[in-house]
Amino acid sequence: MSKLYFRYGAMNCGKSTALMQVMHNYEERGMQAMIIKPFTDTKGGDQVVSRLGIAKKVDLLIKPEENVIEAVNIWKQAHGSIQCILVDEVQFLKSDQIDQLFEIAVTGHIPVICYGLRTDFSMKGFEGSQRLLLLAHSLEELKTICRCGRKAILNGRKINGEFVFEGEQVAIDGENQVEYESLCANCYFEYKEMKVRK
């Protein structure tokens, strides 16, 4: 049976780079994999972009109201069979779209490997990630470090270089002076306390 995988980690842990490596492995063996990205993630447009400077064109940009099963089936009709589906920034998908990816893996016999964040900058779960944590056959944490050297598990949002702890859940890295930094829990709370004192 094919499985639904969720590979998660804080910002800068190499999720997009790992996805592109898996894609390369399939291509190198003459197998067809496809890349899906939520339409919500405007960074890179129709490409998956790694902080290492490499990019790969996406096969499907999925809108919030779109049925993933139908979109994949249409793509397959045009391009042939698929040996693997790779999903970047999966946290932006809706809960029912995660259910559809689960169904593709189980009944369509296609491995689905998802990469994304568990939580946002205010430690709240993303809809897609929360559903994946319940359904995925396999969970794997991709690790990175905080500026202090400890393991980073949280994502700090900066606007104009300053950490912020309130705002909309979705603000894309690199747009409107928004940046993200992976933080350990200790540093996250230290920056939050400093913000309160100001």
Residue pairs with C-beta under 8 A, 6 or more apart in sequence:
1 106
1 109
2 105
2 106
2 108
2 109
2 110
2 111
2 112
3 105
3 111
3 112
3 136
3 137
3 138
4 101
4 102
4 105
4 106
4 112
4 114
4 132
4 135
4 136
4 137
4 138
5 111
5 112
5 113
5 114
5 136
5 137
5 138
5 139
5 140
6 90
6 114
6 116
6 129
6 132
6 133
6 136
6 138
6 139
6 140
7 15
7 18
7 113
7 114
7 115
7 140
7 141
7 142
8 15
8 115
8 116
8 117
8 118
8 129
8 132
8 139
8 140
8 141
8 142
9 15
9 117
9 141
9 142
9 143
9 144
10 117
10 144
10 152
10 153
10 154
10 155
10 182
10 183
11 117
11 144
11 152
11 155
11 173
11 180
11 181
11 182
12 51
12 144
12 152
12 180
12 181
12 182
13 142
13 143
13 144
13 152
13 182
14 50
14 142
14 144
15 88
15 115
15 116
15 142
16 48
16 49
16 50
16 51
16 88
16 115
17 50
17 51
17 52
17 54
18 115
18 142
19 35
19 48
19 86
19 88
19 113
19 115
20 48
20 50
20 54
20 56
22 33
22 84
22 86
22 113
23 33
23 35
23 56
23 86
26 32
26 33
26 83
26 84
27 33
31 83
31 84
32 79
32 80
32 81
32 82
32 83
33 82
33 83
33 84
33 85
33 86
34 59
34 60
34 72
34 75
34 79
34 82
34 84
34 85
34 86
35 48
35 56
35 57
35 58
35 59
35 60
35 86
35 87
35 88
36 58
36 59
36 60
36 61
36 62
36 68
36 72
36 85
36 86
36 87
36 88
37 46
37 48
37 58
37 60
37 61
37 62
37 87
37 88
37 89
38 61
38 62
38 64
38 89
38 90
38 92
38 93
38 128
39 61
39 62
39 63
39 64
39 66
40 64
40 89
40 92
40 170
41 88
41 89
41 92
41 172
42 172
42 175
43 49
43 172
43 173
43 174
43 175
44 55
46 57
46 58
46 61
47 55
47 56
47 57
47 58
48 55
48 56
48 58
48 88
49 55
58 88
59 75
59 79
60 71
60 72
60 75
62 68
62 71
62 93
62 97
64 94
66 97
67 97
67 100
68 93
68 97
68 100
68 101
68 104
69 100
69 103
69 104
69 108
72 82
72 85
72 104
72 108
75 82
76 82
82 110
83 110
83 111
84 110
84 111
84 112
84 113
85 101
85 104
85 110
85 111
85 112
85 113
86 113
86 115
87 93
87 101
87 112
87 113
87 114
87 115
87 116
88 115
88 116
89 115
89 116
90 98
90 114
90 115
90 116
90 128
90 129
90 132
91 116
91 117
91 118
91 126
91 127
91 128
91 129
92 116
92 126
92 128
92 170
93 101
93 127
93 128
94 127
94 128
95 127
95 128
95 130
95 131
97 128
98 128
98 131
98 132
98 135
99 131
99 135
101 112
101 114
102 112
102 135
104 110
104 112
105 111
105 112
105 137
114 132
114 136
115 142
116 126
116 128
116 129
116 132
117 126
117 129
117 155
118 125
118 126
118 129
118 133
119 125
119 126
119 129
119 154
119 155
120 126
120 155
120 169
121 155
121 156
121 157
121 164
121 165
121 167
121 180
122 165
122 166
122 169
123 154
123 188
124 169
125 133
126 169
133 139
143 151
143 152
144 151
144 152
144 182
145 151
145 152
145 182
145 184
146 152
146 182
146 183
146 184
146 187
147 181
147 183
147 187
148 184
148 186
148 187
150 184
150 186
150 187
151 184
152 182
152 183
152 184
153 183
153 184
153 185
154 182
154 183
154 184
154 185
154 188
155 180
155 181
155 182
155 183
156 163
156 180
156 181
156 182
156 183
156 187
156 188
156 191
157 163
157 164
157 165
157 167
157 171
157 178
157 179
157 180
158 164
158 178
158 179
158 180
158 181
159 176
159 177
159 178
159 179
160 177
161 179
162 195
163 181
163 191
163 192
163 194
163 195
164 195
165 192
165 195
171 178
172 178
173 179
173 180
183 191
